[in-house]
């Protein structure tokens, strides 16, 4: 049992290192309202969210973006690691079962930039996921403290992945809310499987 936990932990570390390779679709430009981007077989549309005050700064103002990786893709990543690490079939099965428990709904990727270090810390953000009719909460998660990275051109930036432990429909809504804002909802995205 301890060996399996160790193997699963090593795999999670490998997966998190891979996850830190940030998809350029998340940071290439400000995501405008009603703009869609495709991630891993899913179309994500930004329904609403804070936009820059000045239209001429759209491409380098604070960015807020999400991506999505379904469970099937996470399983494929595990299988690649298993093959490279020469796992037994039993080790692979046990690790895939652990993954299905931890990431039944896949994984959300969140990238943001802000002008100040404090505002780019994930401790001020939480996620609400709602179903395809946008009624009733399926899941909510407070993102823990994570200090932002040293600023480059776009100001202080931060990136994280969030494991979703519940199964999700092919179409759902993600609300990314800022605890320090005056709005009830700050950012809303529609995530739907491309058929």
FENSULPE-V444317 format. One record per residue. N is the residue number from 1. PHI is phi in radians with two decimals (999 if undefined). OMEGA is omega in whole degrees, 0 to 359 (* if undefined). D_CENTER is the distance of its C-alpha to the mean C-alpha in Angstrom with 1 decimal. Layout:
n | phi | omega | d_center
N | PHI | OMEGA | D_CENTER
N | PHI | OMEGA | D_CENTER
This chain:
n | phi | omega | d_center
1 | 999 | 181 | 30.2
2 | -1.10 | 180 | 29.6
3 | -1.12 | 179 | 29.3
4 | -1.12 | 178 | 26.7
5 | -1.09 | 178 | 24.6
6 | -1.10 | 180 | 25.1
7 | -1.08 | 180 | 24.1
8 | -1.09 | 179 | 20.9
9 | -1.11 | 178 | 20.1
10 | -1.11 | 179 | 20.9
11 | -1.14 | 178 | 18.7
12 | -1.07 | 178 | 15.7
13 | -1.11 | 179 | 16.7
14 | -1.10 | 180 | 17.1
15 | -1.15 | 181 | 13.7
16 | -1.23 | 176 | 12.1
17 | -1.15 | 177 | 14.4
18 | -1.08 | 183 | 13.5
19 | -1.12 | 182 | 9.7
20 | -1.30 | 172 | 11.0
21 | -1.34 | 189 | 12.4
22 | -1.42 | 178 | 10.4
23 | -1.11 | 181 | 10.8
24 | -1.02 | 177 | 13.5
25 | -1.06 | 181 | 12.5
26 | -1.35 | 187 | 10.0
27 | -2.18 | 186 | 13.0
28 | -1.18 | 178 | 16.2
29 | -2.87 | 178 | 17.2
30 | -1.05 | 181 | 16.8
31 | -1.53 | 183 | 15.2
32 | -1.38 | 177 | 18.3
33 | -1.09 | 182 | 18.7
34 | 1.15 | 175 | 19.1
35 | -1.52 | 179 | 17.7
36 | -2.01 | 174 | 15.8
37 | -2.37 | 182 | 13.9
38 | -1.76 | 180 | 13.7
39 | -2.31 | 168 | 10.9
40 | 0.89 | 178 | 12.2
41 | 1.46 | 178 | 14.7
42 | -2.21 | 176 | 12.8
43 | -1.73 | 179 | 13.8
44 | -2.01 | 180 | 11.6
45 | -2.02 | 175 | 14.1
46 | -1.41 | 180 | 14.0
47 | -1.43 | 175 | 16.7
48 | -2.71 | 179 | 17.4
49 | 2.94 | 182 | 16.6
50 | -1.03 | 176 | 18.4
51 | -2.03 | 179 | 20.2
52 | -1.05 | 178 | 22.4
53 | -1.21 | 186 | 26.0
54 | -2.02 | 183 | 27.5
55 | -1.02 | 182 | 26.9
56 | -1.30 | 181 | 28.1
57 | -1.89 | 184 | 25.2
58 | -0.93 | 186 | 22.3
59 | -1.39 | 178 | 21.3
60 | -2.38 | 175 | 21.2
61 | -1.43 | 180 | 20.5
62 | -0.92 | 181 | 17.5
63 | -1.84 | 172 | 14.3
64 | -2.48 | 185 | 11.2
65 | -2.54 | 174 | 8.7
66 | -2.24 | 172 | 5.5
67 | -2.26 | 181 | 5.2
68 | -2.48 | 177 | 5.7
69 | -2.20 | 181 | 7.8
70 | -1.24 | 180 | 10.6
71 | -0.98 | 182 | 12.7
72 | -1.04 | 179 | 15.4
73 | -1.26 | 176 | 13.7
74 | -1.10 | 177 | 12.8
75 | -1.10 | 178 | 16.5
76 | -1.07 | 177 | 17.7
77 | -1.08 | 178 | 16.2
78 | -1.10 | 181 | 18.0
79 | -1.12 | 177 | 21.1
80 | -1.13 | 178 | 21.2
81 | -1.13 | 180 | 21.1
82 | -1.05 | 180 | 23.7
83 | -1.17 | 181 | 25.9
84 | -1.17 | 182 | 25.8
85 | -1.61 | 178 | 26.5
86 | 1.01 | 177 | 29.2
87 | -1.25 | 171 | 28.0
88 | -1.35 | 178 | 30.4
89 | -1.07 | 179 | 29.5
90 | -1.13 | 178 | 29.6
91 | -1.09 | 180 | 27.0
92 | -1.09 | 181 | 24.6
93 | -1.04 | 181 | 25.2
94 | -1.11 | 180 | 24.7
95 | -1.22 | 177 | 21.4
96 | -1.15 | 177 | 20.1
97 | -1.11 | 176 | 21.3
98 | -1.10 | 179 | 19.5
99 | -1.09 | 180 | 16.2
100 | -1.09 | 178 | 17.0
101 | -1.30 | 185 | 17.6
102 | -1.39 | 187 | 14.5
103 | -2.21 | 183 | 12.0
104 | -0.96 | 181 | 14.1
105 | -1.76 | 181 | 11.5
106 | 1.57 | 186 | 9.2
107 | -2.47 | 177 | 5.7
108 | -1.69 | 176 | 2.4
109 | -1.95 | 182 | 1.7
110 | -2.22 | 178 | 4.2
111 | -2.27 | 175 | 7.7
112 | -2.59 | 172 | 10.9
113 | -2.25 | 176 | 14.6
114 | -2.53 | 183 | 17.5
115 | -1.24 | 182 | 21.2
116 | -2.07 | 182 | 21.7
117 | -1.05 | 183 | 20.4
118 | -1.06 | 184 | 20.3
119 | -1.29 | 179 | 18.3
120 | -1.67 | 178 | 15.4
121 | -1.40 | 183 | 15.2
122 | -1.19 | 180 | 12.2
123 | -1.08 | 181 | 15.0
124 | -1.63 | 186 | 15.7
125 | -2.10 | 173 | 12.6
126 | -2.48 | 184 | 11.8
127 | -2.01 | 170 | 10.0
128 | -2.20 | 177 | 12.4
129 | -1.93 | 179 | 12.0
130 | -2.12 | 184 | 15.3
131 | -1.27 | 187 | 17.0
132 | -1.12 | 177 | 18.4
133 | -1.61 | 178 | 21.3
134 | 1.05 | 178 | 19.1
135 | -2.22 | 178 | 21.4
136 | 1.32 | 183 | 20.8
137 | -1.52 | 174 | 17.8
138 | -1.50 | 185 | 16.3
139 | -2.86 | 177 | 14.1
140 | -2.37 | 183 | 13.5
141 | -2.59 | 172 | 11.9
142 | -1.52 | 180 | 13.0
143 | -1.28 | 182 | 10.8
144 | -1.29 | 177 | 13.5
145 | -0.91 | 171 | 15.4
146 | -2.67 | 181 | 14.1
147 | -1.10 | 179 | 16.6
148 | -1.29 | 179 | 15.7
149 | -1.52 | 180 | 17.0
150 | -0.96 | 184 | 20.5
151 | -1.10 | 173 | 20.8
152 | -2.03 | 180 | 21.5
153 | -1.58 | 187 | 22.3
154 | -1.64 | 183 | 19.6
155 | 1.59 | 180 | 20.2
156 | -1.17 | 182 | 18.1
157 | -2.23 | 180 | 14.6
158 | -2.59 | 180 | 11.6
159 | -2.53 | 176 | 8.4
160 | -2.62 | 172 | 6.4
161 | -2.08 | 181 | 4.4
162 | -2.16 | 177 | 5.3
163 | -1.37 | 182 | 7.9
164 | -1.84 | 188 | 9.3
165 | -1.45 | 180 | 13.1
166 | -2.04 | 176 | 14.6
167 | -1.22 | 182 | 15.4
168 | -2.09 | 175 | 14.2
169 | -1.26 | 180 | 16.5
170 | -1.22 | 179 | 16.3
171 | -2.41 | 179 | 15.7
172 | -2.69 | 181 | 13.9
173 | -1.96 | 176 | 12.9
174 | -2.07 | 174 | 10.1
175 | -1.84 | 175 | 11.7
176 | -1.93 | 187 | 10.4
177 | -1.94 | 181 | 13.7
178 | -1.84 | 182 | 15.5
179 | -1.14 | 183 | 18.2
180 | -1.69 | 181 | 20.5
181 | -1.59 | 179 | 20.8
182 | -1.65 | 184 | 23.6
183 | -1.71 | 176 | 21.7
184 | -1.18 | 175 | 20.9
185 | -2.30 | 184 | 17.7
186 | -1.76 | 181 | 16.2
187 | -2.37 | 179 | 13.6
188 | -2.29 | 180 | 13.5
189 | -2.23 | 173 | 11.8
190 | -1.77 | 178 | 13.3
191 | -2.01 | 180 | 11.6
192 | -2.47 | 181 | 14.5
193 | -1.17 | 178 | 15.6
194 | -1.42 | 184 | 18.0
195 | -1.66 | * | 21.4
